[in-house]
Amino acid sequence: MLWQKGRASDNVVQDTGRGGGGGGFGGRGLGLGGIIVVVIVGLLFGKDPGQILQLLGDMGGDGGAPDQQQVTAPANDKQSLFVRKVLGSTEDVWGQMFQASGQRYAAPRLVLFNGAVQSACGAASAAMGPFYCPGDQQVYLDLDFFREMQTRFHAAGDFARAYVIAHEVGHHVQNLIGVMAKVEQAARGGTPMQGAEGLSVRQELQADCFAGVWANHAQQQLNWLEPGDIDAALNAANQIGDDTLQKQARGYVVPDSFTHGSSAERVRWFKAGFAAGQLGACDTFAARTL
């Protein structure tokens, strides 16, 4: 991936870890949607839901708003620059697509952190992986996750890492167009979140599809993909499917506990978005079969 060709975003910041104790679990801005987004990311890594909620509670503060200290990400760091370039591309792609439909794209801020971080969705540790918080409309990423992708998930390559960022930005797009609000409303009405056909899986697969849409338009704009790049992204999607992770962790698969979709589904929806390049190809909520 010739990622150097991209425009570097100004919306990448570094969390210094010097913030106060606010923004803990249950604090202002932590609605059902916020809990869901953070917890399902933790489930992606085989964490027990009870342990995740306990972790959030232990790390939380006084329940106030986040008080994090953020500084501009270092411009001379290669990994930070990579993130800035990919985020810049998502801004250009989604900005253009929103404008074409008569809307304005409000770009998210991406927060780099080390170990743990406070957000409007509560506290989170690096073990939970990258996540998007709708409460503050920010993407959170510990750069050590990229190393874990290669060592634990056997998903190497620049475009595999770009796919991870694009997936989280896909959640931001969902937030902007009202998908997350509808999911939260449906969950409050009793529609199941977990399970192979649950709202969580459909929401995550749509974010995968949105990542594919971004990849399609980014390639048209920058012509930066090299042979093997798409395969790297598909391999990443395959490696983090619920069934694959459950087999690795438990030795068997429990579809009723799915939160992100199977490996085949994640690959299928990324490919659908990439092939079509249109949001209309990503209506996972209307799909009879995922």
Long-range contacts (C-beta under 8 A, 24 or more apart in sequence): 1-157, 1-158, 1-159, 1-162, 1-224, 1-225, 1-226, 1-229, 2-222, 2-224, 2-225, 2-226, 3-82, 3-85, 3-86, 3-158, 3-162, 3-224, 4-85, 5-222, 5-223, 5-224, 6-85, 6-86, 6-88, 6-89, 6-218, 6-222, 6-224, 7-85, 7-88, 7-89, 7-91, 7-92, 8-81, 8-84, 8-85, 8-88, 9-84, 9-85, 9-87, 9-88, 9-91, 9-107, 9-110, 10-84, 11-87, 11-91, 11-107, 11-108, 11-109, 11-110, 12-72, 12-73, 12-80, 12-83, 12-84, 12-87, 12-109, 12-110, 12-112, 13-70, 13-71, 13-72, 13-73, 13-109, 13-110, 13-111, 13-112, 14-70, 14-71, 14-72, 14-73, 14-74, 14-80, 14-111, 14-112, 14-113, 15-68, 15-69, 15-70, 15-111, 15-112, 15-113, 15-114, 15-117, 16-68, 16-69, 16-70, 16-71, 17-69, 17-113, 17-114, 17-115, 17-116, 17-117, 18-69, 19-66, 19-67, 19-68, 19-69, 19-118, 20-61, 20-67, 21-61, 21-62, 21-67, 22-61, 22-62, 22-63, 22-64, 22-65, 22-66, 22-67, 22-118, 23-60, 23-61, 23-64, 23-65, 23-66, 23-67, 23-68, 23-118, 23-119, 23-120, 23-122, 23-123, 24-56, 24-57, 24-59, 24-60, 24-61, 24-62, 24-63, 24-64, 24-118, 24-122, 24-123, 25-53, 25-56, 25-57, 25-59, 25-60, 25-122, 25-123, 26-57, 26-60, 26-63, 26-122, 27-60, 27-61, 27-62, 27-63, 27-64, 27-65, 27-66, 27-120, 27-122, 28-63, 28-64, 28-65, 28-120, 29-65, 29-66, 29-120, 29-121, 29-135, 29-136, 30-120, 30-121, 30-122, 30-135, 31-134, 31-135, 31-184, 32-184, 32-187, 32-188, 33-134, 33-180, 33-181, 33-183, 33-184, 34-120, 34-121, 34-122, 34-133, 34-134, 34-135, 35-121, 35-122, 36-183, 36-184, 36-187, 36-193, 36-200, 37-121, 37-131, 37-132, 37-133, 37-134, 37-171, 37-180, 38-119, 38-121, 38-122, 38-124, 38-128, 38-131, 38-133, 40-200, 40-204, 40-259, 40-260, 41-128, 41-129, 41-130, 41-131, 42-127, 42-128, 42-129, 43-257, 43-259, 43-260, 44-129, 44-240, 44-242, 44-245, 44-259, 44-260, 45-127, 45-128, 45-129, 45-245, 46-245, 46-246, 46-248, 46-249, 47-127, 47-128, 52-128, 55-123, 55-125, 56-122, 56-123, 56-124, 59-116, 59-122, 59-123, 59-124, 59-125, 60-122, 60-123, 61-118, 61-123, 65-120, 66-118, 66-119, 66-120, 66-136, 67-118, 68-111, 68-117, 68-118, 68-119, 70-111, 73-112, 79-143, 79-146, 80-112, 80-143, 82-158, 82-161, 83-110, 83-112, 83-141, 83-143, 83-165, 86-161, 86-162, 86-165, 86-166, 87-139, 87-165, 87-169, 89-214, 89-218, 89-221, 89-222, 90-165, 90-166, 90-169, 90-214, 90-218, 92-218, 92-221, 93-213, 93-214, 93-217, 93-218, 93-221, 94-169, 94-173, 94-214, 96-217, 97-213, 97-217, 97-279, 98-176, 105-176, 106-137, 106-176, 108-132, 108-137, 108-138, 108-139, 108-169, 108-172, 109-137, 109-138, 109-139, 110-138, 110-139, 110-140, 110-141, 110-165, 111-138, 111-139, 111-140, 111-141, 112-141, 112-142, 112-143, 113-140, 113-141, 113-142, 114-142, 114-144, 115-142, 117-142, 130-164, 130-165, 130-168, 131-168, 132-168, 132-169, 132-171, 132-172, 132-175, 134-171, 134-175, 134-180, 137-172, 137-175, 139-165, 139-168, 139-169, 139-171, 139-172, 141-165, 141-168, 149-236, 153-236, 153-239, 153-240, 154-235, 154-239, 155-232, 155-235, 155-236, 155-239, 155-240, 156-232, 157-228, 157-229, 157-232, 157-233, 157-235, 157-236, 158-229, 158-232, 159-215, 159-225, 159-229, 159-230, 159-232, 159-233, 160-232, 160-233, 160-235, 160-236, 162-215, 162-233, 163-211, 163-215, 163-232, 163-233, 163-236, 163-237, 163-270, 164-236, 166-210, 166-211, 166-214, 166-215, 167-207, 167-208, 167-210, 167-211, 168-207, 169-210, 169-211, 169-214, 170-206, 170-207, 170-208, 170-209, 170-210, 170-211, 170-214, 171-203, 171-207, 173-210, 174-203, 174-206, 174-207, 174-210, 177-279, 179-203, 179-206, 179-285, 193-259, 194-256, 194-257, 194-258, 194-259, 195-255, 195-256, 195-257, 195-258, 196-255, 196-256, 196-258, 196-261, 196-262, 196-290, 197-290, 198-258, 198-259, 199-285, 200-258, 200-259, 200-260, 201-242, 201-258, 201-259, 201-260, 201-261, 201-265, 201-290, 202-284, 202-285, 202-287, 202-290, 203-284, 204-259, 204-260, 204-261, 204-266, 205-260, 205-261, 205-265, 205-266, 205-269, 205-284, 205-290, 206-269, 206-282, 206-283, 206-284, 206-285, 208-237, 208-261, 208-266, 208-269, 208-270, 208-273, 209-269, 209-270, 209-272, 209-273, 209-281, 209-282, 209-284, 210-273, 210-279, 210-282, 211-270, 211-273, 212-269, 212-270, 212-271, 212-272, 212-273, 212-274, 212-275, 213-273, 213-274, 213-276, 213-277, 213-278, 213-279, 213-281, 213-282, 214-273, 215-270, 215-273, 215-274, 216-273, 216-274, 216-275, 216-276, 216-277, 217-277, 220-277, 230-274, 233-270, 234-267, 234-270, 234-271, 237-263, 237-266, 237-267, 237-270, 238-263, 238-264, 238-266, 238-267, 239-263, 240-266, 241-265, 241-266, 241-267, 261-290, 265-290
